[in-house]
Each structure stands twice: as C-alpha cells, then as structure tokens.
C-alpha cells in the first residue's frame, strides 16, 4: 500500500505540475486576500485595517478556501484519476497492482497528502504578508494562538479535501478531466451559489443549502475568525446564504468526502475501464 501511495504521489506531481499550481494558488491567495484590498483602501475594506494584521491572519485566509481553494483542489482530484482515462493507463494499473480498491485508495491518499503543502504554504505567505503590513502601519504584530492556527490549518485542509474528493468522483463519472472540471465549477457557481443566494427568500431551500459544501465551509471559516462581511463581498466566491453551527459544519465536511469516496469506489469495481 505504501509503495502504491508513493507511486501515485509521483504520478500526480508529474501530471498536474503540482508545484506550479501550488505557486499560483499561493500567489493568488495573497494577492486577493492582502495585496489588492490593502492597495485600494484598507479602511474601506470589510473589517478595516484589522483584517490585514497578523492577529486576523487565520480568518482572512480561510475565507478564500471554501470556493477559490476548492476549485484548485477539485482540479487536483480530477487530474488524479480522470487523466488515467484519457491516457488509457488505468487498465494497466488495475492489472499490474493488487486490486482496484487499493489503486483507488492510493489515489485518494495521494490527493490528501498533496493538499497539505497547499494549506501550509498559503498560511506561511499570509503570515509574512500580514507582518509586513503591520510593520508598515506601525500596528500590533501579535499572531493568533498556536491552538487557533492548528485548528485553522486542519480546517483549511478539510475544506480542500472535500473538493478534492468531489473531483475524484467527477473524474471517474465523466472518465476524463475537462468535463469533470466544468461540471464541478458549474456546481459550485450555479447550484450552490444561486440556491444559497435565494435561501433567505425561499424558506424551503434553507434545509438544502445547509448541507452544501460552501455553506459548511464558510460556516467553519467564520467560527475560526473569518469576517462575514468579507465573505459576502468575496467576488465570484461571495456567499450570502445561511450559516450553520461549527459542529454541524465539521460533521458535514467530514461526511461529504467519505460519501464521495464511497460512491466513487463503487464505479471502478463495477464498470469496464477500457
């Protein structure tokens, strides 16, 4: 199993140019969380100047994970297995290795491990950016508690893991990459975005939106310090729908990738991969 996971990690890094994607994700995360809003007018930004200081680094960064980070994780999950169909390598993998479920499990673990540096790199870059801004503003450079940082890192990884698992499922269902990525982004923008926006005015939608990935992700981010005003003005990733309790958010985010993985695991077992 360990050898299979190592092999999948190597293949995933080669196919998706993971380090390039990691650099793009980190750059864009800091650019939109710190550079642009601070350069325009920090006082008019939601949360004011306090949003950019080290003590708010966890909440400021987590507000970008449920959607923007989710898109990157979705693509990573899709490429982990969807490209095997396009390159016609999945059949060889199933015949040369112990079994289909082990190959599938190795891919899931590889995606999960690959997502770790995505979280850590952004938090390190965010800490540096917030410290620089605090120095410029001659403000407090006090960072959050270690416990809050640890919980925020775990929450960030969990948010990405949910979308990564969805990407794996879509990659298997569509047997490719392009359609899977398109469907995933369409789901995030149209289904979750529009239904979440109408949840306040259409009461029957609220129970449904409470189980959405973005609703649970943003709810968890808010519980760890993210600003509701920032989330509501977050461009394409803005969210104005209902929020749930942190316990429910964690339960939903844990249950979702388990459900996605369980469903996706059945398809390679039951379908011809040729």
N, C-alpha and C positions, 0 to 999 in steps of 0.2 A: 504493500500500500504506500509506504514512504517513497519507494522508488517511482511509483506511478505519479504521486503528487509532485515530486521533483521534476519529472519529465513534463508534466502539464504546465508547471510554472515556467519552464524554459520555453516551451512552445508558445505559451500565451505572451510572453515578453517579446518573442520574435515576431509574432503575427500582428500584434497591436502596437508595436513600438511604444511599450508601456512607459518608458522613461520620458519620451517626448510628450505623451499625453499627460503624464504627471507634471511636467514643467508647464504645459499650457494651462492645466487646471489650477495649479498654484498661482501662476501669474494672473489669470483672470479672476480668481478668488480675491486676491489682494487688490487688484485693480478696481473692482467694483465695490468691494467692501470698505476700502480705505482711500485709494488714490482719487477716484472720481468724486465721491461725495465730499471729501475733505478739500479738494482743489476748488470745487464750485463755491460752496459756502457752508462751512461746518456748523455754523449757528442755526442755519435753516434746515439742516438735516434732522430727520427724526431722532430724538434723543440728544440733540445738540452736540457739543464738543465732547461730552462724556462718552458718547458712543465709540469714539476713536481711542480712548485711553486704555491702558493695559488692564484695568480692573473690569472692563467690559469686553475683553477680547473673546471670551468663550461664547457669549450670547451673540455678538456681532458676526462671528464666523459661522455659527450654527444656523443662522437664518438663511444661509445660502445652500445648505446641504439637502433639504428635502426636495428641491427641484433641480437647481443647477448641478449640484453634485450628483443627484440621481441620474441625470442624463449621461454623465461620464460613466457612472457605474453600470448603467443599462447597456451602453455600448460595449463595455468590457465584458459583461456577461454574455452578450450576443456573440462577440468575436470568439469567446472561449469555446463555443460549440457550434455556432452557426457556420463559421468558416470551414469546419470539417466537412459539412455537406457540399459546400462549393468546391473544395479541393479534393473531394472524394477520398478522404483519409479516414473517415470514421469506420468504414468496414474493416480496414486493416487493423485499426486499433482494437476493434472488438474481437478479431480473430487471433491476434498476437498476444493479447493480455488475458488475465484470469477470467474476466467476465464483464458484462455490460455495466452492471451496477457499480463495480469498482472503478471503471473508467469514468463513469458519470460522477461518482462521489469525489474522485480525484480532481475533476474539473471544478466542482463546487468549492472544494477546499482551496484550490489554486486561486480562484477568484477572490475568496475571502482573504487569503494571505496577501494578495496583490493590492487589496484595498487599504491595507494598514498604512503603507507609506503615503497614500493619498491624504489620509487624515493627519498624520504626524507632520508631514511637510507643510501643509497649509497652516497648522497651528503654530509651527515654528516661525513661518514667514509672517503670520499675523502678530505674533508676539514682538517680532523685530519692528514691524511697521507701527504698531501701537506705541512702542517705546520711543521710536524716533519722533512721532507726533507729540507725545507727552513732553519730550525734551524741547521741541520747538515751541510748544505752548507754555513751557515752564510749569507744567501741571504734575500731578502725582504719578509716579511710575510704579505704584504698588499693583502687583498682579493678583489674580484670584487665588483662593486657597488651592493647595495641591489636590484635595479631595474633589473640588469642583472641576478642576482641569481633567482629572482622571475620568470622572463621570461624563464630562463633555466629549472627551476622546472616544469613550465607549459608545456614547450616543451618536456621534458622527459616523463611526464605523457601522453601527446598526442601521442607520438611515441609508448608507451606501449599499450595505449588504442586501437590504430589501430590494432595491432596484437592480442590483446585480443578479439576484435570484430570478427576478422577473425577466431580465434579459436572457438568461439561460433558458427559461421556459419558452419565451418567444422565438429564440433561435432554433429550438427543437421543433416547435409547432410549425414554423414557416420554412424550416430546412434551409435557412440562408441568413444573410446579415442585413441587407438593405431594407427589405420589407419589415423585418423584425424591429429594426431601429425606428422606422417610420411609424409603425403601429404603437410602439412604446411611447414615443414623443406625442403622438396624437392622443393617446390615452391620458397622458399627464396634462396636456394643454386643454383638450376639448372636454373629455369626460369628467375628470376630476376638477379641472379649472372652472368650467361652466356650471356644473352641478353644485360645486362649492359656493360659487357666487350667488346662486339662486336659493341656497338653503335657508337664508333668513326670511325670504318672502314666500317660500313654498315649504310649509312645515313638514310635509310628507317626505321631503328629501333629506331632512336632517339626520334621521337614523342611518340612512345610507351613507351620507358623507362622513359620518363619524368613524367609519371603518376604512376610509380611503387612506392611501399611503401618505399623501401630503398633509391631510388633517392630523394624522398621528405624528408625523414628523415635525410639523410646525408646533404642535402642542408640546412635544417633548423639548423642542428648542426654547419655547417660551418658559417652560418650567426651569430651564437652566440659564436664564438670563436674557434671552433674545427679546427684542422690543417688538410689540405688536404693531406699532406704527411703521417700523422698518419693514416688517413682513408684508404689510398691506400696501407698501409703496415700492415693492421689490421688482418692478418691471414685469417681464413675462412670467417671472416666478412669484408674483404677488398672490397673496392668499387672504381673502376676506371672509372665508367660511367659518363655521363653528369650530371651537377648540374643545378638546376633551381633557380629562384629568390625566396627570402624568402617568399614573399606574395603568390606566386604560391604554394610553399611548404606547407604553413599553410593551404591554401584552399584545397589542395589535401589530407592532413592528416585529415582535418575535414570532408571532403566529404566521404572519404573511410569508416570509421566506421559507418557513417549514412547509406551508401549504404549496407554494410554488415548486419547491424541490420535490415534494412527494408526487405532485402531478407530473412534473417533467420526467421523473424517474420511471414512470409507467410507460411513457411513449417509446423510449429506445428498446424496452423489453418486448413490446407488443407489435412494433412496426418494422417493416423491412427498411434497412438504411441504404439500400442501393439506389 
